[in-house]
Amino acid sequence: MKIFYFIFLFMLCHLLFSANLDEQLTHDSPIEISLTDTSGLDLKLKQFLDSYYQKNYPDDAAIKAMKSMQYVGTFEINEKISQLKVIKKRPNKYKSSVKDLDNSELITIFDGENLKLGKKTGTDPTINWQTLDTNAPENIWVHYDQIFDSIMLNPKDPNKKISLGKAYKEENRVIQPIIIELKDKIKITNFISVRDNLIKKCLLEFNGPKDPKLNSYYIYYENYELINGIMIPKKVITKFNDGSVIINEFTQVQFNLGISDFFFKAISL
C-alpha cells in the first residue's frame, strides 16, 4: 500500500505541477526558464508544443502568478476509497492527507528540504512522523515537484530531452506521443490527442530502480476542466503491471488560497 501511495504522488505531480531539478530542491527561487519558449526547437516539435500550450495553459505571467493550489477528492486503491487533500505552495512545498472512514490519516509533507510521513489513528490524534529518504525509488517524485511547472513545460530546460514519437491512429483519432527523458533516467511518454491537444495517457519508465513495480506503469487522464486557465483532469487512473489500480477523482481544485508555510510543518498534534 505504501509504495503505491508514493507512486501516486509522483503521478499527480507529473502532469500538472512537476518539474526540473537538483538545485531547486534546496532553494526558494525556481530557475528562470521561460515556461513556453519554443524558439530554436525542431519545427515539428515547435508547432506541436505551440498548439499544446495554447490549449492547456495561459501565458507565463499567469502561471507564475499562481502561488498555491489545493486539490480535494478521493483516493481509491483496490476498491478501498479514502478522502484526499493535496496542498502545494510555490516553489516546492507539498502536503497531502489520505483519510479513511475510521478517521485514521496518512500525511505526507515536503517542506522544500525534508520529506516526512506522518500517521495517526482515529483514537489517538498524535501524529508519529518519520523522515523519508528523498533518493529512494518510491520518493523520486520529490525531485520534480516544483509547483506549477509541468514536465511538458520548459521545453528548453537543459536537464531534459523532449522529442516527438511516431503518430498513430486509435479509435478514429490521431495520437501524437511526446517523449520527455529526464537526466535521472526517467522516461515519460505522453500520448496526446491531436484533435483536442489533451493528454489521454502517459507511460512512465524508470531505468534505475530494481523494484519491478517501479519499472513502468500507465496513467490515464479523464474529465478535463478549465480551471484558472489550465486544463486539469478531474479523474486520474494509474494501472500497474501487477493489476493494481489507483483511481483519483477531484471534486475541487482551487488556486491562491493564501496558504501559510505553517501548513508544511510536521507537528505532532
C-alpha positions as CSV (number, residue, x, y, z in Angstrom):
1,M,0.0,0.0,0.0
2,K,2.7,2.4,1.0
3,I,4.7,2.1,-2.2
4,F,1.5,2.6,-4.3
5,Y,0.7,5.8,-2.4
6,F,4.1,7.3,-3.2
7,I,3.9,6.3,-6.8
8,F,0.5,8.1,-6.9
9,L,2.1,11.2,-5.5
10,F,4.7,11.2,-8.4
11,M,1.9,10.6,-10.9
12,L,-0.1,13.5,-9.6
13,C,2.9,15.8,-9.8
14,H,4.0,14.7,-13.2
15,L,1.1,16.0,-15.3
16,L,0.1,19.1,-13.5
17,F,2.8,20.6,-11.4
18,S,6.0,18.7,-11.6
19,A,9.4,19.9,-12.6
20,N,13.1,20.4,-13.0
21,L,15.9,19.6,-10.9
22,D,18.6,19.3,-8.3
23,E,19.5,22.8,-7.0
24,Q,15.8,23.7,-7.0
25,L,15.3,21.2,-4.1
26,T,17.1,23.4,-1.6
27,H,16.5,26.9,-3.0
28,D,13.4,29.1,-2.8
29,S,13.6,30.6,-6.3
30,P,12.9,28.5,-9.3
31,I,15.3,28.5,-12.2
32,E,14.2,31.3,-14.6
33,I,13.4,29.4,-17.8
34,S,10.6,30.6,-20.0
35,L,7.8,28.0,-19.5
36,T,6.6,28.0,-23.1
37,D,9.6,29.3,-25.1
38,T,9.8,27.0,-28.2
39,S,12.2,29.2,-30.3
40,G,15.0,27.3,-31.8
41,L,13.4,23.9,-31.5
42,D,12.8,21.4,-34.3
43,L,10.0,22.9,-36.4
44,K,7.6,19.9,-36.0
45,L,8.2,19.9,-32.2
46,K,7.8,23.6,-32.0
47,Q,4.5,23.6,-33.9
48,F,3.1,20.7,-31.8
49,L,4.1,22.3,-28.5
50,D,2.7,25.7,-29.5
51,S,-0.7,24.1,-30.2
52,Y,-0.5,22.1,-26.9
53,Y,0.4,25.2,-24.8
54,Q,-2.3,27.3,-26.4
55,K,-4.9,24.7,-25.4
56,N,-3.7,23.8,-22.0
57,Y,-2.1,26.8,-20.4
58,P,-2.4,30.6,-20.0
59,D,0.8,32.7,-20.6
60,D,3.9,32.6,-18.5
61,A,2.9,35.5,-16.3
62,A,-0.5,34.0,-15.4
63,I,1.1,30.7,-14.5
64,K,3.8,32.4,-12.3
65,A,1.1,34.4,-10.6
66,M,-0.4,31.2,-9.2
67,K,1.3,30.8,-5.8
68,S,-0.6,27.9,-4.3
69,M,-3.2,25.3,-5.1
70,Q,-5.4,22.8,-3.4
71,Y,-7.0,19.5,-4.6
72,V,-9.8,17.8,-2.7
73,G,-11.2,14.5,-3.8
74,T,-11.0,10.7,-3.3
75,F,-8.1,8.2,-3.4
76,E,-9.1,4.7,-4.3
77,I,-6.9,1.6,-4.4
78,N,-8.2,-2.0,-4.7
79,E,-11.7,-0.7,-4.1
80,K,-10.9,1.0,-0.8
81,I,-11.8,4.6,-1.0
82,S,-10.3,7.4,1.2
83,Q,-10.6,11.1,1.3
84,L,-7.7,13.0,-0.3
85,K,-6.5,16.6,0.1
86,V,-3.3,17.9,-1.6
87,I,-1.9,21.4,-0.9
88,K,1.0,22.9,-2.8
89,K,2.8,26.2,-2.5
90,R,5.4,27.6,-4.8
91,P,8.2,26.9,-5.4
92,N,8.4,23.4,-3.8
93,K,6.2,22.9,-0.7
94,Y,3.8,19.9,-0.6
95,K,1.3,18.4,1.8
96,S,-1.2,15.6,1.3
97,S,-3.6,13.8,3.5
98,V,-5.3,10.5,2.9
99,K,-8.1,9.9,5.5
100,D,-10.1,6.7,5.9
101,L,-13.6,6.3,7.2
102,D,-12.3,5.4,10.7
103,N,-10.5,8.8,10.8
104,S,-7.1,7.2,10.5
105,E,-4.9,9.5,8.4
106,L,-1.7,9.3,6.4
107,I,0.0,12.7,5.9
108,T,3.0,13.5,3.7
109,I,4.9,16.8,3.9
110,F,7.7,18.1,1.9
111,D,8.9,21.5,3.2
112,G,11.4,22.1,0.4
113,E,14.2,20.2,2.0
114,N,12.8,17.3,4.1
115,L,10.2,14.7,3.2
116,K,8.2,13.3,6.2
117,L,5.4,10.8,6.6
118,G,3.0,11.0,9.5
119,K,0.4,8.6,10.7
120,K,-2.4,9.0,13.2
121,T,-5.3,6.7,14.2
122,G,-9.0,7.5,14.9
123,T,-8.4,7.0,18.6
124,D,-5.1,8.8,19.0
125,P,-4.7,12.3,17.5
126,T,-0.9,12.3,18.0
127,I,0.9,12.1,14.7
128,N,4.0,10.0,14.6
129,W,6.5,11.3,12.0
130,Q,9.3,9.6,10.1
131,T,11.8,11.2,7.8
132,L,12.0,9.6,4.4
133,D,14.9,9.3,2.0
134,T,14.3,11.6,-0.9
135,N,16.6,9.4,-3.1
136,A,14.6,6.2,-2.5
137,P,12.8,5.0,-5.7
138,E,9.3,5.5,-4.3
139,N,10.1,9.1,-3.3
140,I,11.7,10.2,-6.6
141,W,8.6,12.3,-7.3
142,V,10.0,14.9,-4.9
143,H,12.8,15.8,-7.3
144,Y,10.2,17.0,-9.9
145,D,7.7,18.6,-7.6
146,Q,8.4,22.3,-8.2
147,I,4.9,23.7,-8.2
148,F,3.1,24.7,-11.4
149,D,5.9,23.8,-13.8
150,S,4.7,20.8,-15.7
151,I,7.2,18.4,-17.3
152,M,5.5,19.3,-20.5
153,L,6.6,22.9,-20.0
154,N,10.1,24.3,-20.0
155,P,11.0,22.6,-23.4
156,K,14.5,24.2,-23.4
157,D,15.4,23.0,-20.0
158,P,19.0,21.5,-20.3
159,N,18.1,18.9,-17.7
160,K,15.8,17.0,-20.1
161,K,15.4,16.0,-23.6
162,I,12.0,16.4,-25.3
163,S,11.0,14.8,-28.7
164,L,8.1,13.6,-30.8
165,G,7.3,9.9,-31.2
166,K,5.6,8.4,-34.2
167,A,1.9,9.4,-34.5
168,Y,-0.7,6.7,-34.9
169,K,-4.5,6.3,-35.1
170,E,-6.6,5.0,-32.2
171,E,-10.4,4.9,-32.1
172,N,-10.6,7.2,-35.2
173,R,-8.3,9.9,-33.7
174,V,-4.7,10.7,-34.3
175,I,-2.5,10.2,-31.2
176,Q,0.9,12.0,-31.0
177,P,3.3,10.6,-28.5
178,I,5.7,13.2,-27.0
179,I,8.7,11.8,-25.1
180,I,10.4,13.5,-22.1
181,E,13.7,12.0,-20.9
182,L,14.9,13.3,-17.6
183,K,18.6,13.1,-16.6
184,D,17.8,10.8,-13.6
185,K,16.9,8.0,-16.1
186,I,13.2,8.6,-16.1
187,K,11.4,8.5,-19.4
188,I,7.9,9.8,-19.7
189,T,5.8,9.3,-22.9
190,N,2.6,11.4,-23.1
191,F,0.0,10.3,-25.6
192,I,-1.8,13.4,-26.8
193,S,-4.9,13.5,-29.0
194,V,-4.3,15.8,-31.9
195,R,-8.0,16.6,-32.1
196,D,-8.1,18.4,-28.7
197,N,-4.4,18.6,-27.6
198,L,-5.1,16.9,-24.3
199,I,-3.0,14.1,-22.8
200,K,-5.0,10.9,-22.8
201,K,-2.5,8.7,-21.1
202,C,1.2,8.5,-20.3
203,L,3.8,5.8,-19.8
204,L,6.3,6.3,-17.0
205,E,9.5,4.2,-17.3
206,F,12.2,4.0,-14.6
207,N,15.5,2.7,-15.7
208,G,17.2,2.6,-12.4
209,P,15.1,1.2,-9.6
210,K,15.2,-2.6,-9.1
211,D,11.6,-2.9,-7.8
212,P,9.5,-4.3,-10.7
213,K,6.5,-2.2,-9.5
214,L,8.6,0.9,-10.3
215,N,9.9,-0.2,-13.7
216,S,6.9,1.2,-15.7
217,Y,3.2,1.9,-15.4
218,Y,0.5,3.7,-17.3
219,I,-1.6,6.7,-16.2
220,Y,-4.9,7.7,-17.8
221,Y,-6.4,11.2,-17.6
222,E,-10.1,11.9,-17.9
223,N,-12.8,14.6,-17.3
224,Y,-10.7,17.7,-18.2
225,E,-11.9,21.0,-16.9
226,L,-10.5,24.5,-17.5
227,I,-9.6,26.0,-14.1
228,N,-7.7,29.3,-13.8
229,G,-6.7,29.0,-17.5
230,I,-5.2,25.5,-17.1
231,M,-6.8,22.3,-18.4
232,I,-6.9,19.9,-15.4
233,P,-8.0,16.3,-15.5
234,K,-10.5,15.7,-12.7
235,K,-10.1,11.9,-12.9
236,V,-6.7,10.2,-12.9
237,I,-6.3,6.4,-13.1
238,T,-2.9,4.6,-12.6
239,K,-2.6,1.0,-13.7
240,F,0.3,-1.2,-12.6
241,N,1.7,-4.3,-14.2
242,D,0.6,-6.5,-11.2
243,G,-3.1,-5.5,-11.8
244,S,-3.3,-2.9,-9.0
245,V,-5.2,0.3,-9.9
246,I,-5.3,3.7,-8.2
247,I,-8.2,6.0,-9.1
248,N,-8.3,9.6,-8.0
249,E,-11.3,11.9,-8.6
250,F,-11.1,15.5,-7.7
251,T,-14.2,17.5,-6.7
252,Q,-12.4,20.8,-6.0
253,V,-9.3,22.4,-7.5
254,Q,-8.5,25.9,-6.1
255,F,-5.7,28.3,-6.5
256,N,-4.2,31.1,-4.4
257,L,-5.9,30.4,-1.1
258,G,-3.4,32.3,0.9
259,I,-1.8,29.1,2.3
260,S,0.7,29.7,5.1
261,D,4.1,28.0,5.4
262,F,2.8,26.7,8.8
263,F,0.8,24.0,6.9
264,F,4.1,22.4,5.8
265,K,5.5,21.9,9.3
266,A,5.5,18.4,10.8
267,I,3.7,19.0,14.1
268,S,2.7,16.1,16.3
269,L,-0.7,17.5,17.4
